[in-house]
Structure formats: C-alpha cells, structure tokens
C-alpha cells in the first residue's frame, strides 16, 4: 500500500484526487492507497445522490463565500475544512472477503480504525452504518464508491471541527441514523481527543501502511487537475439534483 499525504487549497482538487486514485487502481496503474488530506478552507460537500435544496443552507454559504461541491461517493452532506482530517483508502476486494459487501465492508474497515483508536485510550464505537462515535456523538463519517476490483472508502476524523458552523451551512437532514435521534449538529457531533498526527498514525497502523509517503504518479497529477475543472468545479455536476 502506498501512502500519500497531500492536501490542495482548492476543494475540487481534493475530491478529484480521491476519484483518480480509485481509477488508477482499477486500471492497473497503481495498487492500494491510503491518502490523508485536510482542506485549509471550509466547503460543503454533498453525497453523490443528495439534493442541494434538502441538505444545504445555500444563502449562508453564498453570504460567507463557502463553496458547495458534490463528491463521487454516497453518504451524507458534511462540512469540510480545518479540523477535519480525511483518510481515503483504496482497497482491493482480494484483501478480505468482507470488502465485497457494502455493510460488511463498513464494519470491517471501521472496526480496524476503532481498535486502533481504543489502543490509544479513545473509546469509540461503530454506530449506524458508517459512523464512529464517542459516547453516542459522531466523530467520523464515512462513504464509499465501488468499482469492479477496488473500493474507495473515505472518511473524516474530526479533531477540531466547528459544530456551530455545521449548523449554519448544513440543514438538518431528513435521513438520520437511528442513534442520532432528533439531535441537531451541535449536540450530535464532537471531536476526537487526538491531534492530526496521532490520527494519521492510528489509521496507518490499522491497515499496516508504511510511514513513508509518496507523491501521485505524473498521470495522476494531470488527471486530478482535469477532473477538478471538468467535473468537480462544474455547477452542472454539483447542482444536478
């Protein structure tokens, strides 16, 4: 598994590289990958099938200059930005039979991360389909995109996230995990008691990933910038629903 630690200032480029890493593995150009990234500017990102008007407070985003984007994977609408460390795993189905099934793959991946956090004294639990929580409050949301041979699993590890900002830019979702109940963002989300470097190491250890980091392949650099411009910055993609 190669490890990349690469963040772009442009939100669209961060989303694009995740998809490029999946495509690169599927085409046989590269194998499994683990990428860490944290966008230095806030932005809202929708799941691939969500509707903007049902998930986003567009007026607040427009007033504050917070971009609205749509990712390639499923899952819920979230606020990205400083304090939200992202981990993006591109995993081969050959790694473990559980990865071939959506629900089993979430359990398999999240329980590896959970155990790594517990070993650091952070008592987390796997809640709903795709969350990690502390004391019933969400600290990590996750989503997937699948190809024939590989899955892209990406998630957030919240360590300094602003729940008040979430309440400003995100509408209260209609589709809620049962454990959330009726709690608003400010009462549902909390932060992990670890810094970003400890969180990186926890995820590395969960998947036996090396400490050494590498850069994307030259073709992956080029494809990331093209995909960011032609897809993720295109309003027809973001506002298609």
C-alpha positions as CSV (number, residue, x, y, z in Angstrom):
1,X,0.0,0.0,0.0
2,X,1.3,3.4,-0.9
3,X,0.6,6.4,1.4
4,X,0.0,9.9,0.2
5,X,-0.3,12.9,2.5
6,X,-1.5,15.6,0.1
7,X,-4.0,18.5,0.6
8,X,-5.0,21.1,-2.0
9,X,-6.2,24.6,-1.3
10,X,-8.9,24.1,-3.9
11,X,-11.7,21.9,-2.6
12,X,-12.4,20.4,-6.0
13,X,-8.9,19.1,-6.4
14,X,-9.2,17.3,-3.1
15,X,-12.3,15.5,-4.2
16,X,-10.8,14.8,-7.6
17,X,-7.7,13.1,-6.4
18,X,-9.7,10.6,-4.4
19,X,-11.5,9.5,-7.5
20,X,-8.3,9.4,-9.5
21,X,-6.6,7.1,-7.0
22,X,-9.6,4.7,-7.3
23,X,-9.5,4.8,-11.1
24,X,-5.7,4.4,-11.1
25,X,-6.0,1.2,-9.1
26,X,-8.9,-0.1,-11.2
27,X,-6.8,0.4,-14.4
28,X,-3.8,-1.5,-13.0
29,X,-1.7,1.6,-12.9
30,X,-1.3,1.6,-9.1
31,X,-2.5,-0.7,-6.3
32,X,-3.9,0.1,-2.9
33,X,-3.5,3.6,-1.5
34,X,-4.0,5.5,1.7
35,X,-4.3,9.2,1.4
36,X,-4.6,11.8,4.1
37,X,-5.8,15.3,3.4
38,X,-7.3,18.4,5.2
39,X,-8.6,21.3,3.2
40,X,-7.4,24.7,4.6
41,X,-10.7,26.4,3.6
42,X,-14.2,25.3,4.6
43,X,-16.6,23.9,2.0
44,X,-19.8,21.9,1.9
45,X,-19.8,18.6,0.1
46,X,-22.9,16.6,-0.8
47,X,-23.1,12.8,-1.3
48,X,-23.5,11.8,-4.9
49,X,-27.3,11.3,-4.9
50,X,-28.3,14.1,-2.5
51,X,-30.4,17.2,-3.3
52,X,-28.9,20.6,-2.7
53,X,-32.1,22.2,-1.5
54,X,-32.7,19.4,1.1
55,X,-29.2,19.5,2.6
56,X,-27.6,22.9,2.3
57,X,-28.3,26.4,3.6
58,X,-27.4,28.0,0.3
59,X,-28.0,31.6,1.5
60,X,-25.5,31.2,4.3
61,X,-22.9,29.6,2.0
62,X,-23.3,32.3,-0.6
63,X,-23.1,35.1,2.0
64,X,-19.9,33.7,3.6
65,X,-18.3,32.5,0.4
66,X,-18.4,28.8,1.3
67,X,-18.3,26.7,-1.8
68,X,-20.8,23.9,-2.3
69,X,-19.5,20.7,-4.1
70,X,-20.6,17.1,-4.7
71,X,-18.3,14.1,-4.2
72,X,-18.3,10.8,-6.2
73,X,-19.4,8.6,-3.3
74,X,-22.7,8.1,-1.4
75,X,-23.3,9.2,2.2
76,X,-24.5,12.4,3.8
77,X,-23.7,16.1,3.4
78,X,-20.8,17.4,5.5
79,X,-18.8,20.5,6.2
80,X,-15.1,20.1,5.3
81,X,-12.3,22.3,6.3
82,X,-9.7,22.9,9.0
83,X,-10.1,20.5,11.9
84,X,-11.4,17.6,9.7
85,X,-8.7,15.2,8.8
86,X,-9.7,13.0,5.9
87,X,-8.4,9.5,5.2
88,X,-9.1,7.9,1.8
89,X,-8.5,4.2,1.4
90,X,-8.4,2.4,-2.0
91,X,-8.6,-1.3,-1.1
92,X,-8.7,-4.4,-3.3
93,X,-11.5,-6.8,-2.8
94,X,-8.8,-9.5,-2.7
95,X,-7.6,-8.1,0.7
96,X,-10.6,-9.5,2.6
97,X,-13.9,-11.1,1.5
98,X,-15.8,-8.7,3.7
99,X,-14.9,-5.8,1.4
100,X,-17.2,-7.2,-1.3
101,X,-20.3,-6.5,0.7
102,X,-21.2,-2.9,1.5
103,X,-22.4,-3.3,5.1
104,X,-19.7,-5.9,5.9
105,X,-17.0,-3.6,4.4
106,X,-18.0,-0.7,6.6
107,X,-17.8,-2.9,9.7
108,X,-14.5,-4.4,8.6
109,X,-12.9,-1.1,7.9
110,X,-14.3,0.9,10.8
111,X,-13.6,-1.7,13.4
112,X,-10.0,-1.7,12.4
113,X,-9.8,2.0,12.9
114,X,-11.9,1.7,16.1
115,X,-9.5,-0.8,17.6
116,X,-6.5,1.4,16.7
117,X,-8.2,4.3,18.5
118,X,-9.1,2.2,21.5
119,X,-5.4,1.2,21.8
120,X,-4.7,4.9,22.3
121,X,-7.3,5.2,25.0
122,X,-10.0,6.6,22.8
123,X,-13.2,4.6,23.4
124,X,-15.1,4.7,20.1
125,X,-17.9,2.7,18.8
126,X,-19.3,1.8,15.4
127,X,-22.7,3.4,15.1
128,X,-25.3,3.3,12.3
129,X,-23.9,2.0,9.0
130,X,-20.9,4.3,8.6
131,X,-20.1,6.3,11.7
132,X,-17.6,6.2,14.5
133,X,-18.8,7.8,17.8
134,X,-17.7,8.6,21.3
135,X,-20.4,8.4,23.9
136,X,-23.1,8.4,21.2
137,X,-21.7,11.5,19.5
138,X,-20.3,11.3,15.9
139,X,-16.5,11.8,15.4
140,X,-16.2,10.2,12.0
141,X,-18.5,9.9,9.0
142,X,-17.6,7.6,6.1
143,X,-18.7,6.9,2.5
144,X,-17.7,4.6,-0.4
145,X,-17.5,4.4,-4.1
146,X,-17.1,0.9,-5.8
147,X,-15.6,-0.4,-8.9
148,X,-15.2,-4.0,-10.1
149,X,-11.9,-4.7,-8.3
150,X,-11.4,-1.9,-5.8
151,X,-13.4,0.2,-3.3
152,X,-12.8,3.8,-2.4
153,X,-13.6,4.2,1.3
154,X,-13.1,7.7,2.6
155,X,-14.0,9.3,5.9
156,X,-13.4,12.2,8.2
157,X,-11.7,12.2,11.6
158,X,-12.9,15.2,13.5
159,X,-10.4,16.7,15.9
160,X,-11.2,20.5,15.8
161,X,-14.4,20.7,13.8
162,X,-16.8,23.5,14.3
163,X,-20.3,22.2,15.0
164,X,-21.7,25.7,15.1
165,X,-20.5,26.2,11.5
166,X,-22.1,22.9,10.6
167,X,-25.4,24.2,11.9
168,X,-25.0,27.4,9.9
169,X,-24.2,25.8,6.5
170,X,-26.0,22.4,6.7
171,X,-29.7,21.9,7.0
172,X,-30.9,19.3,9.5
173,X,-31.0,16.0,7.5
174,X,-34.2,14.0,6.9
175,X,-32.2,10.8,6.6
176,X,-30.7,10.2,10.1
177,X,-29.1,7.2,11.7
178,X,-31.3,5.9,14.5
179,X,-28.7,6.6,17.2
180,X,-28.8,10.4,16.3
181,X,-32.4,10.8,17.2
182,X,-33.5,14.4,16.8
183,X,-30.3,16.0,18.0
184,X,-29.0,19.0,15.9
185,X,-25.5,19.2,14.7
186,X,-24.2,21.0,17.8
187,X,-25.4,18.1,20.1
188,X,-24.7,15.2,17.7
189,X,-21.1,15.9,16.6
190,X,-18.0,16.1,18.8
191,X,-14.2,16.0,18.3
192,X,-11.6,13.2,18.9
193,X,-9.2,13.9,21.7
194,X,-6.2,13.3,19.4
195,X,-4.3,15.6,17.1
196,X,-3.9,15.0,13.4
197,X,-0.5,13.3,13.6
198,X,-1.8,10.7,16.1
199,X,-4.9,10.2,14.0
200,X,-2.7,9.6,10.9
201,X,-0.7,7.0,12.8
202,X,-3.8,5.3,14.1
203,X,-5.1,4.8,10.6
204,X,-1.7,3.7,9.3
205,X,-1.5,1.1,12.0
206,X,-5.0,-0.2,11.3
207,X,-4.0,-1.1,7.8
208,X,-0.3,-1.9,8.2
209,X,0.5,1.1,6.0
210,X,4.1,2.4,5.8
211,X,5.3,5.6,7.4
212,X,6.9,6.7,4.2
213,X,4.8,8.9,1.9
214,X,4.9,9.2,-1.8
215,X,3.7,11.7,-4.5
216,X,1.0,10.8,-7.0
217,X,2.1,9.5,-10.3
218,X,2.6,12.1,-13.1
219,X,-0.5,10.9,-14.9
220,X,-2.5,11.1,-11.6
221,X,-1.4,14.8,-11.1
222,X,-2.6,15.6,-14.6
223,X,-5.9,13.7,-14.3
224,X,-6.6,15.3,-10.9
225,X,-6.5,18.8,-12.3
226,X,-8.5,17.9,-15.4
227,X,-11.2,16.2,-13.3
228,X,-11.3,19.0,-10.8
229,X,-12.0,21.5,-13.5
230,X,-14.3,19.5,-15.8
231,X,-16.3,17.8,-13.1
232,X,-16.0,19.0,-9.5
233,X,-15.9,22.7,-10.3
234,X,-18.8,22.3,-12.8
235,X,-22.1,23.6,-11.4
236,X,-23.9,21.1,-13.6
237,X,-22.4,18.3,-11.5
238,X,-22.9,20.0,-8.1
239,X,-26.4,21.2,-8.8
240,X,-27.7,18.3,-10.9
241,X,-30.1,17.4,-8.1
